[in-house]
Amino acid sequence: MNPKLRFGTRLCTLAFVSALAVAGCGSSSSSSSKADPAVTSSSSTVPRGAGTTSASPAVAATITITITIKDIMFSGPITVKPGSTVTVENDDTTTHTLASDDSKSFDTGNIFPGATRTFVAPKAAGTYKFHCNIHANMHGVLNVSA
């Protein structure tokens, strides 16, 4: 057998086995990593079988939106679906809050450095301005649209 052909066959086999090994190392649980604080990230968890045709209806995906606080600023503006879970991540060196300007739609309370808090976006579509109760110059906008 030609040595070049034998080497190519081994290389293809190695690539195939490696691809299978990597695919087999996956996990059904999701993990998160820190993203660029200036970028709003979103992640979705889709149940097995969602998006495929079957006799049973697919379950809707769970969406989590993250607002990051860094350098005494909120990332954003942020757009979410009504009722979405919003995570607020404090990547700053001081405590912050995130509270709606109307004082009733959402309020995280204190978010200590390195900590996260969550709230549920309002169910009514609209533009919701928010601020930090500790730092008067910190403002942001949460857009809720269907």
ABEGO torsion letter per residue (X at the ends): XBAAAAAAAAAAAAAAAAAAAAAAABBABBBBBBBBAABBBBBBBBBBGBGBBBABBBBBBBBBBBBBBBGGBBBOBBBBBBGBBBBBBBABABBBBBBBAAGAABBAEBBBBGBBBBBBBBABBEBBBBBBAABAABBBBBBBBX
